[in-house]
């Protein structure tokens, strides 16, 4: 049986790589939604591919960061520094 690998930003299942394509991780976005995303080094601006759509590395926590399309936006007060993830009690 051949596994059908899930592309970047596609819904996935499992932990770690799960059923995502190589180089992607299956991460929870909401309680019932997990998505394939490319992990990145938050302090390396060249770590995200810029194929057809420019990407930026977004810190989801102190230890995890993932590539998002540069058009992605968080609450306005929280993203002046390279779209870094909102800290508790910041934003709306």
N, C-alpha and C positions, 0 to 999 in steps of 0.2 A: 504494500500500500504506500503510495507516494503522499508525503505531507505537503499541503498547500501553505507555503509560508506567507505571512502577513507583511505588507509593506509599511513604510513609515506613516504614522498617524492613523493606521487602520486599527480597528478593534481587535484585541487579541485575548488569549487565555493562557494561563500558566504563570509561573514565577520566573524571574531572571529573564532569559531570552524567550521563554515560553514558546509560542508558535510564530514568533517574529523572524523576519529575515536576519541573516548574519549581521552583526554589528549593532543591532537594535535591542532594546529591553522592553519588556511588557510591564508598564507601570500603571498604578491606579490613579485615575483623574478624579473620579467620583466614586461613591460606594459601589455602584453597579457598572462602572465603566473602566476598562483597562485599555491602554493604547500603546502601540509600538512607537518608541522614540529613541533617538540616538543620544547616548550619554556624551557629555563633553566636560572639559576642564574649564571651570568658570573663569579662570584668569588667563585663558588662551583664546584670543579673539579669532584665531585662524582654525579652531578646532571643529567648526561646523561647516559642512559643505555648502557651497553657494551655487549649486547647479543653475536652475532657471529662476529660483526664488532666493533672494538673500536671506540668510539665517543668522540668528544670534544665540549665544549660549545663555540660558536662563537658569539661575539658581533656584531650585525648588526647596532646598533646605541647606544647612551648613555643609552637608557632605554630598549632596546630589544636585547635578545640573544636567539639563537636556537642551537639545537644539530645537528652537521654534522658529517659524517664519518671522522675519523682522517686522512684519505688519501686525504681529500679535501684540496685544496691549493688556496691561493690568490696570488697576486703579491708578489714576493719574498721579497722585502724590507718591506712589511707590516705585515708579520706573525711571527716575532721572539717571540712575547709574546703570545703564545697560540692561534695563528691564529686570533688575534683580527682584526676586520674590519678596512680597510684602512681609514685613516683620509684624508680629502681633501688635495690635492697637494702632497700626498705621493704615492709611487708606480709608475707604468708606465701607 
